[in-house]
Structure formats: structure tokens, C-alpha cells
Amino acid sequence: MAAPMIEELKAAAPMISVGVLTADMMDLRGQIEEVEAAGVRILHFDVMDGCFCPLLTFGAPFLKAVKTRLLKDVHLMIEEPVDKIDAFVAAGADVVTVHVESSRHVHRALQRLSEMENVNDPGRGIVRGAALNPGTPVEAVRPLLDEIDLVVLLAVNPGWGGQRFAASTEARLNALRKMTAEAGRDILIGVDGGIKKGNIADVAAMGAELIVTGSAVFDGKDPAGNAAFMMAEAKKGAGGRTLQ
């Protein structure tokens, strides 16, 4: 059963989920308040364990420490998440995305999420997501379609800086949309990685509904203005979208 808030997110698409990893951590509260004032509704938390991918970022205590009215979108780039997701849900996650590549038991991780209650608002439910690295076939998500509300296609390999947006992303997104339609599942489709001011409209035009962006917003200059620009460009791109 889909999380109750998924219909609200679908209706508001395309939306941006703003990554906090590139924010000024010494002024995180102020920067979050700035993007919230600009209309941002979702914050993205990149949780990396230094094993699934090279970087080591933060865990559930950090997530819990961030006090905000915005939805917390938690992207778990960690190995074997089954026994670890409880802590992130308890810390206030509204969206939890696990990687298909992260475990033999990713299906069980998604089942566990369906049994949990959103601590921020039980009526929201928890949006369950599955993420795919650029080199993972889209077909890998097919067995999980009945257990997910969201699929996130990564357009870069997680944990390495300086990568360009993968040119294969549009074809993968089209294949995913076809697969979900054939399965009769109206699943939210997200794209994460390499999203900049110059390409967000194009990504929205591809059909991405949840677009993750970090450094394009938190560039040390004008988070509110950057966020407003990114949201406007996403809407503009979606308005010119041609379905394939």
C-alpha cells in the first residue's frame, strides 16, 4: 500500500529535494530556513557509510538533530540496511530510499519500512524508495514494484566528486516509466546526481518528478534565490515535456 503522502508529492511534481550535505554546517538552521522560505518542501540527506561508497557522511543522530518542518528524504547509501533503517525512521525520516545493490535482502528492507510508523505524523506514512546506480539495469527494480512508492535513478556513481550527469539517464528513465506503466504502478520517479542550474529543466523534461540537487542551491551565496531558480526551471522543463 502506498504511503498516504505519495499522492500529494505526485500532484506537486516536479519537486526538488535539496541535499544538506553541501550546506554550511555552521549555519545549517539558517540555510534551511532560507530554502523553506523560498518554497522548498523536502530536504535530502545523503547517508554514506564508507563501505557501500567511498565517502563517510553522517548517521541517524544527525538526522534527528536537524529540526525542521520540511520532509526528510533519507538516501541510504549503506551496506545491509535491513537492521539499520529502524534508527533512521525513529530519527524522523519521511522518505527512506535503499539501494538495490546494497543487500541480498533489499526486498525485506522495504517490507520492514511498510511496518513502521512515521514519527513526525503517523498519517503521512513512510515513502519507500529503491535507488539504482548508473550501471545497474533498470530491470533490477521490477521484483520490488509492489513494495515501493519511489524509484531513484542515480545519474552519477555515488561517493565520487566531479562527475558529469550520465547521458544514459534519459533512456533509463523512459524504460522505467514503461515498466511501471506495464505493471500498473503509479510510482514516483526521481533523479539524483549532477543536477545543476544549466540542466535541471532538461531533467524535468525527461519526466523526473523528484529532482535531488545540493550544490546548485547551497553554493555559499544565495540559497533562497538558488532554490527559487531551480524550482522555476523544473516547472518550466516539465511544461515542455514530451512523453515517449
TORKOL-4160 file (C-alpha; in steps of 0.2 Angstrom, whole numbers, padded with zeros to 4 digits, m for minus):
244
<pt num="1" X="0000" Y="0000" Z="0000"/>
<pt num="2" X="0007" Y="0017" Z="m0005"/>
<pt num="3" X="0011" Y="0030" Z="0008"/>
<pt num="4" X="m0003" Y="0042" Z="0010"/>
<pt num="5" X="0008" Y="0057" Z="0006"/>
<pt num="6" X="0014" Y="0050" Z="m0011"/>
<pt num="7" X="m0002" Y="0057" Z="m0019"/>
<pt num="8" X="0002" Y="0074" Z="m0013"/>
<pt num="9" X="0020" Y="0073" Z="m0019"/>
<pt num="10" X="0014" Y="0066" Z="m0036"/>
<pt num="11" X="0002" Y="0081" Z="m0038"/>
<pt num="12" X="0016" Y="0094" Z="m0034"/>
<pt num="13" X="0029" Y="0086" Z="m0046"/>
<pt num="14" X="0041" Y="0091" Z="m0051"/>
<pt num="15" X="0049" Y="0095" Z="m0035"/>
<pt num="16" X="0066" Y="0097" Z="m0029"/>
<pt num="17" X="0074" Y="0088" Z="m0014"/>
<pt num="18" X="0088" Y="0099" Z="m0008"/>
<pt num="19" X="0103" Y="0090" Z="m0001"/>
<pt num="20" X="0110" Y="0096" Z="0015"/>
<pt num="21" X="0127" Y="0089" Z="0013"/>
<pt num="22" X="0134" Y="0104" Z="0004"/>
<pt num="23" X="0126" Y="0117" Z="0015"/>
<pt num="24" X="0136" Y="0127" Z="0028"/>
<pt num="25" X="0135" Y="0116" Z="0043"/>
<pt num="26" X="0140" Y="0131" Z="0054"/>
<pt num="27" X="0123" Y="0139" Z="0049"/>
<pt num="28" X="0113" Y="0124" Z="0044"/>
<pt num="29" X="0097" Y="0130" Z="0053"/>
<pt num="30" X="0098" Y="0147" Z="0045"/>
<pt num="31" X="0101" Y="0140" Z="0027"/>
<pt num="32" X="0087" Y="0128" Z="0029"/>
<pt num="33" X="0075" Y="0142" Z="0035"/>
<pt num="34" X="0081" Y="0151" Z="0019"/>
<pt num="35" X="0076" Y="0137" Z="0007"/>
<pt num="36" X="0060" Y="0134" Z="0016"/>
<pt num="37" X="0055" Y="0152" Z="0014"/>
<pt num="38" X="0058" Y="0150" Z="m0005"/>
<pt num="39" X="0046" Y="0136" Z="m0005"/>
<pt num="40" X="0056" Y="0121" Z="m0004"/>
<pt num="41" X="0047" Y="0106" Z="0005"/>
<pt num="42" X="0060" Y="0092" Z="0005"/>
<pt num="43" X="0077" Y="0091" Z="0012"/>
<pt num="44" X="0088" Y="0077" Z="0006"/>
<pt num="45" X="0100" Y="0068" Z="0017"/>
<pt num="46" X="0114" Y="0058" Z="0009"/>
<pt num="47" X="0119" Y="0044" Z="0022"/>
<pt num="48" X="0135" Y="0036" Z="0016"/>
<pt num="49" X="0145" Y="0023" Z="0027"/>
<pt num="50" X="0162" Y="0022" Z="0018"/>
<pt num="51" X="0159" Y="0004" Z="0013"/>
<pt num="52" X="0144" Y="0005" Z="0000"/>
<pt num="53" X="0153" Y="0020" Z="m0007"/>
<pt num="54" X="0169" Y="0029" Z="m0003"/>
<pt num="55" X="0163" Y="0044" Z="0007"/>
<pt num="56" X="0158" Y="0043" Z="0025"/>
<pt num="57" X="0145" Y="0056" Z="0030"/>
<pt num="58" X="0133" Y="0055" Z="0044"/>
<pt num="59" X="0120" Y="0044" Z="0053"/>
<pt num="60" X="0104" Y="0044" Z="0062"/>
<pt num="61" X="0109" Y="0056" Z="0076"/>
<pt num="62" X="0112" Y="0070" Z="0064"/>
<pt num="63" X="0096" Y="0067" Z="0055"/>
<pt num="64" X="0087" Y="0068" Z="0072"/>
<pt num="65" X="0096" Y="0084" Z="0077"/>
<pt num="66" X="0090" Y="0093" Z="0062"/>
<pt num="67" X="0074" Y="0102" Z="0067"/>
<pt num="68" X="0063" Y="0107" Z="0053"/>
<pt num="69" X="0045" Y="0107" Z="0046"/>
<pt num="70" X="0052" Y="0101" Z="0029"/>
<pt num="71" X="0050" Y="0082" Z="0024"/>
<pt num="72" X="0066" Y="0072" Z="0027"/>
<pt num="73" X="0071" Y="0062" Z="0012"/>
<pt num="74" X="0084" Y="0050" Z="0018"/>
<pt num="75" X="0095" Y="0041" Z="0005"/>
<pt num="76" X="0104" Y="0026" Z="0012"/>
<pt num="77" X="0120" Y="0023" Z="0003"/>
<pt num="78" X="0125" Y="0010" Z="0016"/>
<pt num="79" X="0128" Y="m0009" Z="0016"/>
<pt num="80" X="0115" Y="m0021" Z="0023"/>
<pt num="81" X="0102" Y="m0008" Z="0028"/>
<pt num="82" X="0089" Y="m0020" Z="0034"/>
<pt num="83" X="0094" Y="m0019" Z="0053"/>
<pt num="84" X="0098" Y="0000" Z="0051"/>
<pt num="85" X="0083" Y="0008" Z="0044"/>
<pt num="86" X="0074" Y="0007" Z="0061"/>
<pt num="87" X="0086" Y="0021" Z="0068"/>
<pt num="88" X="0083" Y="0032" Z="0053"/>
<pt num="89" X="0064" Y="0031" Z="0055"/>
<pt num="90" X="0065" Y="0034" Z="0073"/>
<pt num="91" X="0076" Y="0049" Z="0069"/>
<pt num="92" X="0062" Y="0057" Z="0059"/>
<pt num="93" X="0063" Y="0050" Z="0041"/>
<pt num="94" X="0048" Y="0054" Z="0030"/>
<pt num="95" X="0056" Y="0046" Z="0014"/>
<pt num="96" X="0068" Y="0031" Z="0015"/>
<pt num="97" X="0077" Y="0025" Z="0000"/>
<pt num="98" X="0088" Y="0010" Z="0000"/>
<pt num="99" X="0099" Y="0004" Z="m0015"/>
<pt num="100" X="0095" Y="m0012" Z="m0024"/>
<pt num="101" X="0114" Y="m0016" Z="m0024"/>
<pt num="102" X="0116" Y="m0014" Z="m0005"/>
<pt num="103" X="0109" Y="m0031" Z="0000"/>
<pt num="104" X="0103" Y="m0048" Z="m0004"/>
<pt num="105" X="0088" Y="m0044" Z="0006"/>
<pt num="106" X="0083" Y="m0027" Z="m0001"/>
<pt num="107" X="0065" Y="m0034" Z="m0003"/>
<pt num="108" X="0065" Y="m0037" Z="0016"/>
<pt num="109" X="0071" Y="m0020" Z="0020"/>
<pt num="110" X="0056" Y="m0012" Z="0010"/>
<pt num="111" X="0044" Y="m0024" Z="0019"/>
<pt num="112" X="0051" Y="m0018" Z="0036"/>
<pt num="113" X="0048" Y="0000" Z="0031"/>
<pt num="114" X="0030" Y="m0004" Z="0027"/>
<pt num="115" X="0028" Y="m0010" Z="0045"/>
<pt num="116" X="0035" Y="0006" Z="0053"/>
<pt num="117" X="0026" Y="0022" Z="0058"/>
<pt num="118" X="0031" Y="0040" Z="0053"/>
<pt num="119" X="0036" Y="0048" Z="0070"/>
<pt num="120" X="0033" Y="0066" Z="0063"/>
<pt num="121" X="0015" Y="0062" Z="0058"/>
<pt num="122" X="0008" Y="0044" Z="0058"/>
<pt num="123" X="m0005" Y="0049" Z="0044"/>
<pt num="124" X="0009" Y="0053" Z="0032"/>
<pt num="125" X="0016" Y="0035" Z="0031"/>
<pt num="126" X="0034" Y="0032" Z="0025"/>
<pt num="127" X="0038" Y="0034" Z="0007"/>
<pt num="128" X="0048" Y="0018" Z="0002"/>
<pt num="129" X="0061" Y="0021" Z="m0011"/>
<pt num="130" X="0073" Y="0010" Z="m0021"/>
<pt num="131" X="0088" Y="0018" Z="m0029"/>
<pt num="132" X="0099" Y="0011" Z="m0044"/>
<pt num="133" X="0117" Y="0016" Z="m0048"/>
<pt num="134" X="0120" Y="0021" Z="m0066"/>
<pt num="135" X="0127" Y="0004" Z="m0070"/>
<pt num="136" X="0113" Y="m0006" Z="m0063"/>
<pt num="137" X="0100" Y="m0012" Z="m0076"/>
<pt num="138" X="0083" Y="m0004" Z="m0073"/>
<pt num="139" X="0075" Y="m0022" Z="m0074"/>
<pt num="140" X="0083" Y="m0025" Z="m0056"/>
<pt num="141" X="0069" Y="m0015" Z="m0049"/>
<pt num="142" X="0055" Y="m0025" Z="m0057"/>
<pt num="143" X="0053" Y="m0038" Z="m0042"/>
<pt num="144" X="0051" Y="m0023" Z="m0030"/>
<pt num="145" X="0037" Y="m0014" Z="m0038"/>
<pt num="146" X="0024" Y="m0020" Z="m0026"/>
<pt num="147" X="0034" Y="m0014" Z="m0011"/>
<pt num="148" X="0040" Y="0004" Z="m0017"/>
<pt num="149" X="0032" Y="0021" Z="m0019"/>
<pt num="150" X="0048" Y="0029" Z="m0027"/>
<pt num="151" X="0062" Y="0024" Z="m0039"/>
<pt num="152" X="0078" Y="0035" Z="m0039"/>
<pt num="153" X="0089" Y="0034" Z="m0054"/>
<pt num="154" X="0107" Y="0040" Z="m0050"/>
<pt num="155" X="0115" Y="0050" Z="m0064"/>
<pt num="156" X="0132" Y="0048" Z="m0056"/>
<pt num="157" X="0141" Y="0035" Z="m0046"/>
<pt num="158" X="0139" Y="0039" Z="m0028"/>
<pt num="159" X="0154" Y="0044" Z="m0017"/>
<pt num="160" X="0165" Y="0051" Z="m0031"/>
<pt num="161" X="0166" Y="0070" Z="m0035"/>
<pt num="162" X="0167" Y="0079" Z="m0051"/>
<pt num="163" X="0156" Y="0068" Z="m0062"/>
<pt num="164" X="0145" Y="0073" Z="m0076"/>
<pt num="165" X="0127" Y="0069" Z="m0077"/>
<pt num="166" X="0126" Y="0052" Z="m0086"/>
<pt num="167" X="0120" Y="0053" Z="m0104"/>
<pt num="168" X="0111" Y="0036" Z="m0102"/>
<pt num="169" X="0099" Y="0043" Z="m0089"/>
<pt num="170" X="0085" Y="0048" Z="m0101"/>
<pt num="171" X="0084" Y="0031" Z="m0109"/>
<pt num="172" X="0084" Y="0023" Z="m0092"/>
<pt num="173" X="0070" Y="0034" Z="m0086"/>
<pt num="174" X="0060" Y="0030" Z="m0101"/>
<pt num="175" X="0062" Y="0012" Z="m0098"/>
<pt num="176" X="0057" Y="0014" Z="m0080"/>
<pt num="177" X="0042" Y="0023" Z="m0085"/>
<pt num="178" X="0037" Y="0010" Z="m0097"/>
<pt num="179" X="0040" Y="m0004" Z="m0084"/>
<pt num="180" X="0029" Y="0004" Z="m0071"/>
<pt num="181" X="0015" Y="0008" Z="m0083"/>
<pt num="182" X="0015" Y="m0010" Z="m0088"/>
<pt num="183" X="0014" Y="m0016" Z="m0070"/>
<pt num="184" X="0000" Y="m0004" Z="m0067"/>
<pt num="185" X="0010" Y="0005" Z="m0053"/>
<pt num="186" X="0010" Y="0024" Z="m0052"/>
<pt num="187" X="0027" Y="0026" Z="m0044"/>
<pt num="188" X="0036" Y="0042" Z="m0041"/>
<pt num="189" X="0052" Y="0044" Z="m0052"/>
<pt num="190" X="0067" Y="0053" Z="m0045"/>
<pt num="191" X="0084" Y="0058" Z="m0052"/>
<pt num="192" X="0099" Y="0061" Z="m0041"/>
<pt num="193" X="0117" Y="0067" Z="m0046"/>
<pt num="194" X="0124" Y="0080" Z="m0057"/>
<pt num="195" X="0109" Y="0092" Z="m0056"/>
<pt num="196" X="0114" Y="0110" Z="m0060"/>
<pt num="197" X="0106" Y="0126" Z="m0065"/>
<pt num="198" X="0110" Y="0123" Z="m0083"/>
<pt num="199" X="0102" Y="0105" Z="m0084"/>
<pt num="200" X="0088" Y="0104" Z="m0071"/>
<pt num="201" X="0075" Y="0110" Z="m0084"/>
<pt num="202" X="0081" Y="0096" Z="m0096"/>
<pt num="203" X="0080" Y="0083" Z="m0082"/>
<pt num="204" X="0062" Y="0088" Z="m0078"/>
<pt num="205" X="0058" Y="0087" Z="m0096"/>
<pt num="206" X="0063" Y="0069" Z="m0096"/>
<pt num="207" X="0049" Y="0066" Z="m0084"/>
<pt num="208" X="0059" Y="0066" Z="m0067"/>
<pt num="209" X="0046" Y="0070" Z="m0053"/>
<pt num="210" X="0058" Y="0072" Z="m0038"/>
<pt num="211" X="0075" Y="0080" Z="m0043"/>
<pt num="212" X="0089" Y="0080" Z="m0030"/>
<pt num="213" X="0100" Y="0095" Z="m0030"/>
<pt num="214" X="0113" Y="0101" Z="m0017"/>
<pt num="215" X="0127" Y="0112" Z="m0023"/>
<pt num="216" X="0117" Y="0121" Z="m0035"/>
<pt num="217" X="0107" Y="0128" Z="m0020"/>
<pt num="218" X="0120" Y="0128" Z="m0006"/>
<pt num="219" X="0134" Y="0137" Z="m0016"/>
<pt num="220" X="0138" Y="0149" Z="m0002"/>
<pt num="221" X="0129" Y="0164" Z="m0010"/>
<pt num="222" X="0110" Y="0164" Z="m0010"/>
<pt num="223" X="0102" Y="0148" Z="m0005"/>
<pt num="224" X="0084" Y="0155" Z="m0006"/>
<pt num="225" X="0087" Y="0163" Z="m0023"/>
<pt num="226" X="0095" Y="0147" Z="m0030"/>
<pt num="227" X="0081" Y="0136" Z="m0024"/>
<pt num="228" X="0068" Y="0148" Z="m0031"/>
<pt num="229" X="0078" Y="0147" Z="m0048"/>
<pt num="230" X="0079" Y="0128" Z="m0048"/>
<pt num="231" X="0060" Y="0126" Z="m0044"/>
<pt num="232" X="0055" Y="0138" Z="m0058"/>
<pt num="233" X="0067" Y="0129" Z="m0070"/>
<pt num="234" X="0060" Y="0112" Z="m0065"/>
<pt num="235" X="0042" Y="0118" Z="m0068"/>
<pt num="236" X="0047" Y="0126" Z="m0085"/>
<pt num="237" X="0055" Y="0110" Z="m0090"/>
<pt num="238" X="0040" Y="0099" Z="m0085"/>
<pt num="239" X="0029" Y="0111" Z="m0095"/>
<pt num="240" X="0039" Y="0107" Z="m0111"/>
<pt num="241" X="0039" Y="0088" Z="m0108"/>
<pt num="242" X="0036" Y="0076" Z="m0122"/>
<pt num="243" X="0031" Y="0059" Z="m0116"/>
<pt num="244" X="0040" Y="0044" Z="m0125"/>
